[in-house]
């Protein structure tokens, strides 16, 4: 890791960033007013806002806000891009702008049409835009269409989007989990019948171990860092699994916590850096170690799982040295991780794109889930599996039908209520 200019994530740098975004949004009071409104957070799924008002999480804690929330809210408060800018700017000139420069231009507030042969966008009215859209629908076979819904959409908007697609005769429907946690959904559905997390926010307050694999919450879910620091303060341990050494996963200054802000907080007890794409080997080595130490929850495994004999046979067929050579983690580091896993009574195993964005992403999640099952960390307070969602309502949009296949009862009810024929084969 290169020598950083700072020795902690968060801190004054985060505060300075927030103040800069406040200036862009028209001032700090105006920004705070929006953040405190009764609205959903526009960034990750850790939870902030909703009916209780902004800067309050599901557990009722205040203040809860992070620089990512500020960043997105400030962007939504930016002035629209002027129509004149589109009239005088060609496609070639736009292509030379960076993503940051395009973002700073402002919001899109009007429909834009690229006329055939033109070298720039034309600002159009909504009637024309909707008519052109209808023409495109009519000219396209439903099998050749694809409907994609953001995980930051409301449940109501997402439901209507999937209803439109199915009324059109199209089952090619998905949300942003198609590109991020699709592997988690497949794996977890095979483990306990649902692609959702098995824990709630309150469980983080009860756990005595958290293992965060393939995720960088310091950047992408900053308020989760607060929970990890609090876990360590009450005597728990945190394991990080990440090939890249991230400064914010080592030490962090939490702006809302005076003690942490002044002195900094250690985020983890053990930082493992496996080779990219070798997570299954690492998790199998961990499971071998847990079994050797006699820490398998035999009663839980016998009563609530099936297939354990096959897992045990697989473990017996693998050499520890081969697994470690594959993943690049030292024997001493592995032994430390196994000791922490065996010592904990309630563990939460969390992950994000670092596990799912692989050809074998589903196997990565299954291997991690097997580790949780072996320890009996499912269906208990303070223990379970936590796919860290990157968008604030990705779980919600999936639950209201934004997916290629839906349950038969759901499809039948759509047909009954709306008089449409729902395609069954995506």
C-alpha positions in Angstrom: 0.0 0.0 0.0 1.4 3.4 -0.9 2.1 5.9 1.9 -1.2 7.8 2.4 -1.4 11.5 3.1 -3.7 10.7 6.0 -3.6 8.0 8.6 -7.4 7.4 9.0 -10.5 7.3 6.9 -13.2 9.8 7.7 -12.2 12.7 9.9 -11.7 16.3 8.8 -11.5 15.2 5.1 -15.0 13.8 5.3 -16.3 17.0 7.0 -14.6 19.2 4.4 -16.2 17.1 1.6 -19.6 17.5 3.2 -19.2 21.3 3.5 -18.1 21.5 -0.1 -21.2 19.6 -1.2 -23.3 21.9 1.0 -22.0 24.9 -0.9 -23.0 23.2 -4.2 -26.5 22.6 -2.8 -27.0 26.2 -1.9 -25.8 26.2 1.7 -25.7 24.0 4.7 -29.2 24.9 6.1 -30.8 24.1 2.8 -28.9 20.8 2.5 -29.8 19.8 6.1 -33.4 20.6 5.5 -33.5 18.1 2.6 -31.5 15.5 4.6 -34.0 15.8 7.5 -37.1 15.4 5.2 -39.3 12.3 5.4 -37.7 10.6 2.5 -35.7 7.5 1.8 -31.9 7.7 1.7 -30.7 7.7 -1.9 -27.5 5.7 -1.4 -26.8 2.4 0.3 -29.2 0.0 2.0 -27.9 0.4 5.5 -31.0 2.5 6.3 -31.6 6.2 6.9 -34.7 8.3 6.5 -38.2 7.2 5.6 -41.3 7.9 7.7 -39.2 8.9 10.7 -37.4 11.6 8.8 -33.9 11.8 7.5 -30.8 11.2 9.5 -32.6 8.6 11.6 -32.0 4.9 11.0 -34.4 2.0 11.4 -33.4 1.7 15.1 -34.3 5.3 15.7 -30.8 6.6 16.2 -29.9 10.2 15.4 -27.9 11.7 13.8 -27.3 9.1 11.1 -25.8 10.5 7.9 -22.8 9.9 5.7 -20.9 11.7 3.0 -22.4 9.5 0.3 -25.9 10.6 1.4 -24.8 14.2 1.2 -23.2 13.6 -2.2 -26.3 12.2 -3.8 -28.7 14.7 -2.2 -26.5 17.6 -3.3 -26.6 16.2 -6.8 -30.4 16.1 -6.7 -30.5 19.7 -5.6 -28.3 20.9 -8.4 -29.8 23.2 -11.0 -30.9 21.7 -14.3 -28.6 21.7 -17.3 -29.7 24.6 -19.4 -31.4 24.0 -22.8 -28.9 26.3 -24.4 -26.0 24.1 -23.4 -27.4 21.2 -25.4 -28.1 23.5 -28.3 -24.4 24.6 -28.6 -22.6 21.4 -27.5 -21.9 18.6 -30.0 -21.7 14.9 -29.1 -17.9 15.0 -29.8 -17.5 17.9 -27.3 -19.5 15.9 -24.7 -17.3 12.8 -25.2 -14.2 14.9 -24.2 -15.7 15.7 -20.8 -14.9 13.5 -17.8 -17.7 11.9 -15.7 -17.0 14.5 -13.0 -17.4 17.4 -15.4 -20.6 16.0 -16.8 -21.9 15.5 -13.2 -21.2 19.2 -12.3 -23.2 20.4 -15.3 -26.4 19.7 -13.3 -29.5 17.6 -13.6 -31.4 16.4 -16.6 -34.9 17.9 -16.4 -36.2 17.7 -20.0 -36.4 14.9 -22.6 -33.6 14.8 -25.2 -33.7 13.4 -28.7 -30.9 12.7 -31.1 -32.3 13.3 -34.5 -30.9 11.2 -37.4 -27.9 13.0 -38.9 -27.7 15.5 -36.1 -24.4 16.1 -34.2 -26.1 17.2 -30.9 -29.1 16.6 -28.7 -32.4 18.4 -29.2 -34.5 19.4 -26.3 -38.0 18.0 -26.8 -41.4 18.3 -25.1 -42.9 15.5 -23.1 -45.7 14.8 -25.6 -43.2 14.2 -28.3 -40.9 12.1 -26.1 -43.8 9.9 -25.0 -45.1 9.5 -28.5 -41.6 8.4 -29.7 -41.4 6.0 -26.8 -44.8 4.4 -27.8 -43.6 4.1 -31.4 -40.5 2.3 -30.2 -42.6 -0.1 -28.2 -44.9 -0.8 -31.1 -42.0 -1.4 -33.5 -40.1 -3.8 -31.1 -40.9 -7.4 -30.3 -41.3 -7.9 -26.5 -38.7 -10.7 -26.7 -36.1 -8.1 -27.9 -36.8 -5.6 -25.1 -35.2 -5.3 -21.6 -36.5 -3.3 -18.6 -34.0 -2.3 -16.0 -35.0 -0.6 -12.7 -32.7 1.2 -10.3 -32.4 0.0 -6.8 -33.1 3.5 -5.7 -36.6 3.5 -7.1 -39.6 3.6 -4.9 -41.6 0.4 -4.5 -44.5 2.0 -6.2 -42.5 3.1 -9.3 -40.8 -0.3 -9.5 -44.1 -2.2 -9.3 -45.5 -0.1 -12.2 -42.4 -0.6 -14.3 -42.6 -4.4 -14.0 -46.3 -4.2 -14.6 -45.8 -2.2 -17.8 -43.2 -4.7 -19.0 -45.4 -7.8 -18.3 -48.4 -6.1 -19.9 -46.2 -5.5 -22.9 -45.4 -9.2 -23.0 -41.8 -9.0 -21.8 -40.2 -11.0 -19.1 -36.8 -9.5 -19.6 -37.0 -7.5 -16.4 -34.3 -6.9 -13.7 -33.0 -4.5 -11.2 -29.5 -3.5 -10.3 -28.9 -6.7 -8.3 -28.5 -8.3 -11.7 -25.1 -6.6 -11.8 -24.2 -6.8 -8.2 -25.9 -9.3 -5.8 -27.5 -11.7 -8.2 -25.0 -14.4 -7.1 -26.1 -13.7 -3.5 -29.7 -14.1 -4.4 -29.1 -17.5 -6.1 -26.8 -18.8 -3.3 -29.0 -17.7 -0.4 -32.2 -18.9 -2.0 -30.5 -22.3 -2.1 -29.5 -22.0 1.5 -32.7 -20.8 3.2 -35.2 -20.1 0.4 -34.8 -16.3 0.2 -32.2 -14.0 -1.4 -32.5 -11.6 1.5 -30.2 -11.0 4.5 -30.9 -13.2 7.5 -30.2 -10.3 10.0 -31.7 -7.0 10.9 -29.9 -3.8 11.8 -30.3 -4.5 15.5 -28.4 -7.8 15.2 -25.2 -5.8 14.6 -25.6 -4.6 18.2 -25.7 -8.2 19.5 -22.9 -9.8 17.5 -19.5 -10.5 19.0 -17.8 -11.1 15.7 -18.2 -9.6 12.2 -16.4 -10.8 9.2 -16.5 -8.4 6.2 -15.4 -10.0 2.9 -15.1 -8.3 -0.4 -16.5 -5.0 0.7 -15.2 -1.5 1.5 -17.8 0.0 3.8 -15.5 2.9 4.6 -16.2 4.2 1.1 -19.5 2.6 0.1 -21.4 2.1 3.4 -19.7 4.5 5.8 -22.2 4.2 8.7 -21.5 0.5 8.9 -18.0 1.5 10.1 -19.6 3.0 13.2 -21.2 -0.4 14.0 -17.9 -2.2 13.5 -16.1 0.2 15.8 -18.9 -0.2 18.4 -18.7 -3.9 18.2 -14.9 -3.8 19.0 -15.5 -1.4 21.9 -17.8 -3.9 23.6 -15.2 -6.6 23.3 -16.0 -8.1 19.9 -13.8 -8.8 17.0 -13.8 -7.8 13.3 -12.1 -9.7 10.5 -11.7 -8.1 7.1 -11.1 -10.1 3.9 -10.0 -7.9 1.1 -7.1 -8.4 -1.4 -6.5 -4.6 -1.3 -5.4 -2.9 1.9 -8.0 -0.1 2.4 -7.0 2.6 4.8 -10.6 3.2 6.0 -10.9 -0.5 7.0 -7.8 -0.2 9.2 -8.5 3.1 11.0 -11.4 5.5 10.8 -12.3 8.8 12.5 -16.1 8.8 12.8 -17.2 12.5 12.6 -20.4 11.9 14.8 -18.4 10.2 17.5 -16.2 12.7 19.5 -13.9 10.0 20.9 -13.3 8.4 17.5 -13.1 11.8 15.7 -10.4 13.0 18.0 -8.3 9.9 18.4 -9.3 7.6 15.6 -10.6 4.1 15.9 -9.2 0.7 14.8 -11.7 -1.0 12.6 -10.5 -4.6 12.5 -8.6 -7.1 14.5 -7.4 -9.2 11.6 -7.0 -8.2 7.9 -6.6 -11.1 5.5 -5.5 -10.4 1.9 -6.2 -13.5 -0.3 -5.4 -13.6 -4.0 -8.3 -12.2 -6.1 -10.7 -15.0 -7.0 -9.6 -17.5 -4.3 -12.3 -16.9 -1.7 -13.7 -20.4 -1.8 -10.2 -21.8 -1.0 -9.9 -19.4 2.0 -13.4 -20.2 3.3 -12.8 -24.0 3.0 -9.6 -23.6 4.9 -11.4 -21.7 7.6 -14.1 -24.4 7.8 -11.5 -27.1 8.0 -10.0 -25.3 11.0 -13.3 -24.9 12.7 -14.0 -28.6 12.3 -10.6 -29.6 13.6 -11.1 -27.5 16.7 -14.4 -29.2 17.4 -16.4 -25.9 17.0 -19.0 -27.2 14.6 -22.5 -26.7 16.1 -23.4 -30.4 15.6 -27.0 -30.0 17.0 -27.8 -27.1 14.6 -26.3 -28.9 11.7 -28.2 -32.1 12.4 -31.5 -30.4 13.0 -31.5 -27.6 10.4 -29.3 -28.5 7.5 -28.8 -31.2 5.0 -25.8 -32.3 2.9 -23.2 -31.9 5.8 -21.8 -35.3 5.1 -20.9 -34.2 1.6 -19.2 -31.0 2.9 -17.3 -33.0 5.4 -16.1 -35.4 2.7 -15.0 -32.5 0.6 -13.0 -31.0 3.5 -11.3 -34.4 4.1 -10.2 -34.6 0.5 -8.4 -31.2 0.6 -5.0 -30.4 1.9 -4.7 -27.3 4.0 -1.3 -26.4 2.5 -2.9 -26.5 -1.0 -5.7 -24.3 0.0 -3.4 -21.8 1.6 -1.0 -21.8 -1.4 -4.1 -21.1 -3.6 -5.4 -18.2 -1.6 -2.0 -16.8 -0.5 -3.0 -16.4 3.2 -0.3 -17.5 5.7 -0.9 -20.4 8.1 -0.5 -18.0 11.1 -3.1 -15.6 9.8 -5.5 -18.5 9.1 -5.1 -19.8 12.6 -5.9 -16.4 14.0 -9.1 -16.2 11.9 -10.1 -19.7 12.9 -9.5 -18.9 16.6 -11.8 -15.8 16.3 -14.5 -17.8 14.5 -14.4 -20.5 17.1 -14.4 -18.1 20.1 -17.4 -16.1 19.0 -20.9 -17.1 20.1 -22.7 -14.8 17.6 -21.2 -14.0 14.3 -22.3 -12.0 11.3 -20.7 -12.7 7.9 -21.1 -9.8 5.5 -20.0 -9.3 1.9 -20.4 -7.3 -1.2 -19.2 -7.1 -4.8 -15.7 -8.5 -4.0 -17.4 -11.9 -3.6 -20.2 -11.7 -6.2 -18.4 -10.2 -9.2 -16.7 -13.4 -10.2 -17.5 -16.3 -12.5 -17.8 -18.4 -9.4 -19.6 -15.7 -7.3 -22.4 -18.0 -6.3 -19.9 -20.6 -5.0 -18.2 -17.8 -3.0 -21.4 -17.0 -1.2 -22.3 -20.6 -0.7 -18.9 -21.3 0.9 -19.3 -18.4 3.2 -22.9 -19.5 4.1 -21.6 -23.0 4.9 -19.2 -21.5 7.4 -22.1 -19.7 9.1 -24.3 -22.8 9.1 -21.4 -24.9 10.6 -21.2 -22.5 13.5 -25.0 -22.4 13.9 -25.1 -18.7 13.0 -28.5 -18.6 11.4 -31.9 -17.9 12.9 -30.4 -16.5 16.1 -30.2 -12.9 17.4 -26.9 -11.3 16.6 -25.8 -13.9 14.1 -26.4 -14.5 10.4 -25.6 -13.6 6.8 -25.5 -10.0 5.5 -25.2 -9.2 1.8 -24.4 -5.5 1.9 -26.7 -3.9 -0.6 -25.3 -0.9 -2.5 -28.6 0.8 -3.3 -31.2 1.9 -0.7 -34.2 0.0 -2.0 -32.7 -2.9 -4.1 -34.4 -5.4 -1.8 -37.7 -3.6 -2.1 -37.8 -3.4 -5.9 -37.0 -7.1 -6.1 -39.8 -7.9 -3.7 -42.4 -6.1 -5.8 -41.7 -8.1 -8.9 -38.7 -6.5 -10.7 -37.1 -9.8 -11.7 -37.3 -12.1 -14.7 -39.4 -14.8 -12.9 -42.0 -14.3 -10.2 -43.9 -16.7 -8.1 -47.0 -18.2 -9.8 -49.3 -16.7 -7.2 -47.9 -13.3 -7.9 -48.3 -13.7 -11.7 -51.9 -15.0 -11.3 -52.9 -12.1 -9.2 -51.5 -9.6 -11.7 -53.6 -11.3 -14.4 -56.7 -11.2 -12.2 -56.3 -7.6 -11.1 -55.2 -6.0 -14.4 -56.5 -8.3 -17.1 -53.1 -9.0 -18.7 -51.3 -12.1 -19.7 -48.1 -12.5 -17.8 -45.3 -14.2 -19.7 -43.9 -17.1 -17.7 -40.6 -17.8 -19.5 -37.9 -15.1 -19.1 
